[in-house]
C-alpha cells in the first residue's frame, strides 16, 4: 500500500512541475525546489 501511495504522490508532484526522487534507502520521497534569491541577494 505504501508503494502505491508514494507512486501516486510522486506522479502528482511531477505533473505539477516538481522534481521528485526517492531517498537512498527507498523509504521516502524528496521534492527538490528551485532556489530563488531576492533582489540584491547572492546571485543578482
SVG drawing of the C-alpha trace seen along z (x, -y; Angstrom):
<svg xmlns="http://www.w3.org/2000/svg" viewBox="-2 -45 28 47">
<polyline fill="none" stroke="black" stroke-width="0.4" points="0.0,0.0 2.8,-2.4 4.4,-1.9 1.1,-2.7 0.7,-5.9 4.3,-7.0 3.8,-6.4 0.6,-8.4 2.0,-11.3 5.2,-11.4 3.2,-11.3 1.0,-14.2 4.0,-16.3 5.8,-15.6 2.6,-16.6 2.7,-19.9 6.2,-20.5 8.2,-19.4 11.3,-17.3 10.8,-14.2 13.3,-11.5 13.5,-8.6 15.6,-8.7 18.7,-6.5 17.1,-3.8 13.9,-3.8 11.8,-4.8 10.6,-8.2 10.4,-10.9 12.5,-14.0 11.0,-17.0 13.6,-19.3 12.9,-23.0 14.4,-25.7 16.4,-28.2 15.0,-31.7 17.1,-34.6 15.7,-38.1 16.8,-41.1 20.2,-42.2 20.8,-38.7 23.6,-36.3 23.2,-35.8 21.8,-39.2"/>
</svg>
